Amino acid sequence: MEFKEELKKYASIVNQELEKHIIKDECPEEMLNASMEYSLISSGKRIRPTLMLATYRLFKEDYESAFSYAVAMEMIHNFSLIHDDLPGIDNDDFRHGKPTNHKKFNEATAILAGDGLLNRAYMVISKDIECSSDENMRTRRIRCLVEFSKAVDRMIAGEYVDTEFEGKEISNEYLEYMHKNKTGALIRVSARIGGILAEASENDLENITKYAENIGLAFQIKDDILSEIGDEKILGKPVGNDRKRGKITFITKYGIEEAKNKLETTINNAIAELDIFGEKAKFLKELAIYIRDRES
């Protein structure tokens, strides 16, 4: 229960920060702003910003310093979800039990809402850098911007590979490449940004990076398992869609049991990378276990 309460606390903090960036003005693009709000203020678990803030706290307590990047990360994540659900990509009708953005509004509005969140993420980061008076802090934040931008680029590349090879046979290497980028890139950079902002040493940053790479891969494996055998009521969307569309997943490539074994090994590898941090890494270790055991 202690872990779940802390997870809720992080999600609540992120939600409060996101609310500050919602535009309620009466204007010609009012519906576009409502579309962005609809996806951004959703029932998501806020895993990526939580990972960022928890990693920061592994090294320093003043994690408020990372709030802007946590907000930007969630904006980017929701941009990717809106576009992922579109008819031209996954053509999904539901997410978290609610109509997807293009079903709630329309396809054009959803495309532009995703674009808007992508741009606003960079606006948030740019303002944060602009307001940095300390030169050392500014340098770290610029480094985070560079890594953030590269991760977004890799996420888009992974999404392309996923759509391009739908219905085709791909190698094990391509499967892992796809998910290392599509799912793993944002998870990896979330942990790295938390560490960089908190002035972690390069050696510590390397351990955190390996941890994040493993939980990123595990997150996708678990997603593939849930997509095949999950509970539709808990998932809030139909099960079996990936197979129907001919998507290559860890399930279609390895089968359920081997995918579960791979998931277990990957989580164990992630946890092992945190042993160097001792008791301070308890929450991050439990986060890895949560990713393995989640039902949605």
C-alpha positions as CSV (number, residue, x, y, z in Angstrom):
1,M,0.0,0.0,0.0
2,E,2.9,2.4,0.7
3,F,4.1,2.1,-2.9
4,K,0.6,2.7,-4.3
5,E,0.1,5.7,-2.1
6,E,3.4,7.2,-3.3
7,L,2.5,6.4,-6.9
8,K,-0.8,8.3,-6.4
9,K,1.0,11.2,-4.9
10,Y,3.3,11.5,-7.9
11,A,0.3,11.3,-10.2
12,S,-1.5,14.0,-8.2
13,I,1.5,16.3,-8.4
14,V,1.8,15.9,-12.1
15,N,-2.0,16.4,-12.6
16,Q,-1.8,19.7,-10.6
17,E,1.1,20.9,-12.7
18,L,-0.7,19.9,-16.0
19,E,-3.8,21.9,-14.9
20,K,-1.6,25.1,-14.9
21,H,-1.1,24.7,-18.6
22,I,-4.8,24.2,-19.7
23,I,-6.1,27.1,-21.7
24,K,-9.7,28.0,-21.0
25,D,-9.9,31.2,-22.9
26,E,-12.8,32.0,-25.2
27,C,-11.2,32.1,-28.7
28,P,-11.7,30.7,-32.2
29,E,-9.6,27.6,-31.3
30,E,-11.5,26.9,-28.2
31,M,-12.5,23.4,-29.4
32,L,-8.8,22.6,-30.2
33,N,-7.9,23.6,-26.6
34,A,-10.7,21.4,-25.3
35,S,-9.4,18.5,-27.4
36,M,-5.9,18.9,-25.9
37,E,-7.3,19.0,-22.4
38,Y,-9.5,15.9,-23.0
39,S,-6.4,13.8,-23.7
40,L,-4.0,15.5,-21.3
41,I,-6.2,15.5,-18.2
42,S,-7.1,11.8,-18.6
43,S,-7.0,8.8,-16.4
44,G,-3.4,7.9,-17.3
45,K,-1.0,6.6,-14.7
46,R,1.7,9.3,-15.3
47,I,4.4,6.6,-15.4
48,R,7.0,8.7,-17.3
49,P,6.8,11.9,-15.2
50,T,6.7,9.8,-12.1
51,L,9.8,8.0,-13.2
52,M,11.5,11.4,-13.8
53,L,10.6,12.8,-10.4
54,A,11.4,9.7,-8.5
55,T,14.8,9.4,-10.2
56,Y,15.5,13.1,-9.3
57,R,14.7,12.3,-5.7
58,L,17.2,9.5,-5.7
59,F,19.8,12.2,-5.7
60,K,18.1,15.4,-4.4
61,E,15.0,16.3,-2.5
62,D,14.0,19.5,-4.3
63,Y,12.2,17.7,-7.2
64,E,10.2,20.8,-7.9
65,S,13.1,21.7,-10.2
66,A,12.0,18.9,-12.5
67,F,8.3,19.8,-12.7
68,S,8.5,21.6,-16.1
69,Y,10.2,18.6,-17.7
70,A,7.7,16.3,-16.1
71,V,4.8,18.3,-17.6
72,A,6.5,18.4,-21.0
73,M,7.0,14.7,-20.9
74,E,3.4,14.0,-20.3
75,M,2.4,16.4,-23.1
76,I,4.7,14.5,-25.5
77,H,3.3,11.1,-24.3
78,N,-0.3,12.3,-24.9
79,F,0.6,13.7,-28.3
80,S,1.9,10.2,-29.3
81,L,-1.3,8.6,-27.9
82,I,-3.6,10.9,-29.9
83,H,-1.8,10.2,-33.1
84,D,-1.3,6.5,-32.3
85,D,-5.1,6.1,-32.1
86,L,-5.8,7.8,-35.4
87,P,-7.5,5.8,-38.3
88,G,-4.3,6.0,-40.3
89,I,-2.2,4.3,-37.6
90,D,-4.0,2.0,-35.0
91,N,-7.6,3.2,-35.6
92,D,-8.6,2.7,-32.0
93,D,-12.0,3.8,-30.7
94,F,-11.3,3.7,-27.0
95,R,-8.5,4.5,-24.6
96,H,-8.9,4.1,-20.8
97,G,-12.5,3.3,-21.3
98,K,-13.2,6.6,-23.0
99,P,-13.6,7.5,-26.7
100,T,-10.3,8.3,-28.3
101,N,-9.7,11.9,-29.2
102,H,-10.7,11.6,-32.9
103,K,-13.9,9.9,-31.8
104,K,-14.7,12.5,-29.2
105,F,-14.0,15.4,-31.5
106,N,-13.0,14.6,-35.1
107,E,-9.9,13.5,-37.0
108,A,-8.7,16.9,-38.0
109,T,-9.0,18.3,-34.5
110,A,-7.2,15.3,-33.1
111,I,-4.3,15.6,-35.4
112,L,-3.9,19.3,-34.5
113,A,-4.4,18.6,-30.8
114,G,-1.5,16.2,-31.0
115,D,0.6,18.8,-32.9
116,G,-0.4,21.3,-30.3
117,L,0.8,19.2,-27.3
118,L,4.0,18.5,-29.1
119,N,4.7,22.2,-29.6
120,R,3.5,23.1,-26.1
121,A,6.0,20.6,-24.6
122,Y,8.8,22.6,-26.1
123,M,7.3,25.9,-25.1
124,V,7.3,24.7,-21.4
125,I,10.9,23.6,-21.6
126,S,12.0,26.8,-23.4
127,K,10.4,29.0,-20.8
128,D,12.1,26.9,-18.1
129,I,15.5,27.4,-19.7
130,E,14.9,31.1,-20.2
131,C,14.1,31.5,-16.5
132,S,17.2,29.7,-15.3
133,S,19.5,32.3,-13.7
134,D,22.2,29.8,-12.6
135,E,24.6,29.0,-15.4
136,N,25.2,25.5,-14.2
137,M,21.5,24.8,-14.0
138,R,21.0,26.3,-17.5
139,T,23.6,24.1,-19.0
140,R,22.0,21.0,-17.4
141,R,18.6,22.0,-18.7
142,I,19.9,22.6,-22.2
143,R,21.5,19.1,-22.1
144,C,18.1,17.7,-21.1
145,L,16.4,19.5,-24.0
146,V,18.8,17.9,-26.4
147,E,18.2,14.4,-24.9
148,F,14.4,15.1,-24.8
149,S,14.4,16.1,-28.5
150,K,16.4,13.0,-29.5
151,A,14.0,10.7,-27.6
152,V,11.0,12.3,-29.3
153,D,12.7,11.6,-32.7
154,R,13.3,8.0,-31.7
155,M,9.7,7.5,-30.5
156,I,8.4,8.7,-33.9
157,A,10.9,6.4,-35.7
158,G,9.7,3.5,-33.7
159,E,6.1,4.3,-34.4
160,Y,6.9,4.4,-38.1
161,V,8.6,0.9,-38.0
162,D,5.5,-0.4,-36.2
163,T,3.1,0.9,-39.0
164,E,5.4,0.1,-41.9
165,F,5.9,-3.6,-40.9
166,E,2.3,-4.3,-39.9
167,G,1.3,-7.6,-41.4
168,K,4.9,-8.5,-42.4
169,E,7.4,-10.8,-40.9
170,I,10.3,-9.0,-39.1
171,S,13.4,-10.2,-37.3
172,N,13.8,-10.3,-33.5
173,E,16.3,-7.5,-33.9
174,Y,13.7,-5.3,-35.7
175,L,11.1,-6.1,-33.1
176,E,13.4,-5.0,-30.3
177,Y,14.6,-1.9,-32.3
178,M,10.9,-0.9,-32.8
179,H,10.0,-1.1,-29.1
180,K,13.3,0.3,-27.9
181,N,12.4,3.4,-29.8
182,K,8.6,3.5,-29.8
183,T,8.0,2.8,-26.1
184,G,11.5,2.7,-24.6
185,A,12.9,6.1,-25.7
186,L,10.5,8.3,-23.6
187,I,10.9,6.0,-20.6
188,R,14.7,6.0,-20.9
189,V,15.0,9.8,-21.2
190,S,12.5,10.3,-18.4
191,A,15.0,8.6,-16.0
192,R,18.0,10.3,-17.5
193,I,16.5,13.8,-17.3
194,G,15.7,13.2,-13.6
195,G,19.3,12.2,-13.0
196,I,20.8,15.0,-15.1
197,L,18.8,17.7,-13.4
198,A,19.7,16.3,-10.0
199,E,23.4,16.3,-10.9
200,A,23.9,12.6,-10.8
201,S,27.4,11.4,-11.6
202,E,28.0,9.8,-15.0
203,N,28.4,6.4,-13.4
204,D,25.1,6.7,-11.5
205,L,23.5,8.0,-14.7
206,E,24.7,4.9,-16.5
207,N,23.0,2.6,-13.9
208,I,19.8,4.6,-14.1
209,T,19.9,4.4,-17.9
210,K,20.2,0.6,-17.9
211,Y,17.4,0.4,-15.4
212,A,15.2,2.5,-17.5
213,E,16.0,0.6,-20.7
214,N,15.0,-2.6,-19.1
215,I,11.7,-1.3,-17.7
216,G,11.0,0.3,-21.1
217,L,11.3,-3.0,-22.8
218,A,9.3,-4.7,-20.0
219,F,6.5,-2.1,-20.3
220,Q,6.1,-3.0,-24.0
221,I,6.2,-6.8,-23.4
222,K,3.5,-6.4,-20.7
223,D,1.5,-4.2,-23.1
224,D,1.6,-7.0,-25.7
225,I,0.6,-9.6,-23.1
226,L,-2.4,-7.5,-22.0
227,S,-3.4,-6.8,-25.5
228,E,-3.6,-10.5,-26.1
229,I,-5.0,-11.9,-22.8
230,G,-6.0,-8.8,-20.7
231,D,-9.4,-8.0,-19.2
232,E,-11.2,-5.6,-21.5
233,K,-13.1,-4.0,-18.6
234,I,-9.9,-3.1,-16.9
235,L,-8.0,-2.1,-20.0
236,G,-10.8,0.1,-21.3
237,K,-10.3,-1.1,-24.9
238,P,-10.8,-4.3,-26.9
239,V,-8.4,-7.2,-26.5
240,G,-6.9,-9.0,-29.5
241,N,-6.8,-5.9,-31.9
242,D,-3.0,-6.2,-32.4
243,R,-3.3,-9.8,-33.7
244,K,-6.3,-8.8,-35.9
245,R,-4.3,-6.0,-37.5
246,G,-1.4,-8.3,-38.2
247,K,1.0,-6.5,-35.8
248,I,4.2,-8.2,-34.9
249,T,4.4,-8.3,-31.1
250,F,6.3,-10.2,-28.4
251,I,3.4,-12.5,-28.3
252,T,3.2,-13.3,-32.0
253,K,7.0,-13.6,-32.1
254,Y,7.6,-15.7,-29.0
255,G,4.3,-16.9,-27.6
256,I,2.7,-16.1,-24.3
257,E,4.9,-18.2,-22.0
258,E,8.2,-17.1,-23.5
259,A,7.0,-13.5,-23.4
260,K,6.2,-13.8,-19.7
261,N,9.7,-15.3,-19.1
262,K,11.3,-12.5,-21.0
263,L,9.3,-10.0,-19.0
264,E,10.4,-11.6,-15.7
265,T,14.1,-11.6,-16.8
266,T,13.9,-8.0,-18.0
267,I,12.4,-6.8,-14.7
268,N,15.0,-8.6,-12.7
269,N,17.8,-7.0,-14.8
270,A,16.2,-3.6,-14.1
271,I,16.1,-4.1,-10.4
272,A,19.7,-5.3,-10.3
273,E,20.9,-2.0,-11.8
274,L,19.6,-0.2,-8.7
275,D,21.3,-2.3,-6.1
276,I,24.1,0.2,-6.0
277,F,21.7,2.8,-4.5
278,G,20.5,0.7,-1.6
279,E,17.3,1.5,0.2
280,K,17.0,4.9,-1.5
281,A,15.9,3.1,-4.7
282,K,13.1,1.2,-3.1
283,F,10.3,3.1,-4.9
284,L,12.0,2.7,-8.3
285,K,12.4,-1.1,-7.7
286,E,8.7,-1.3,-6.8
287,L,7.9,0.7,-9.9
288,A,9.6,-2.0,-12.0
289,I,7.5,-4.7,-10.2
290,Y,4.4,-2.6,-10.7
291,I,5.1,-2.5,-14.5
292,R,5.4,-6.3,-14.5
293,D,2.2,-6.9,-12.5
294,R,-0.1,-4.2,-13.8
295,E,-3.5,-5.1,-15.3
296,S,-3.9,-2.0,-17.5
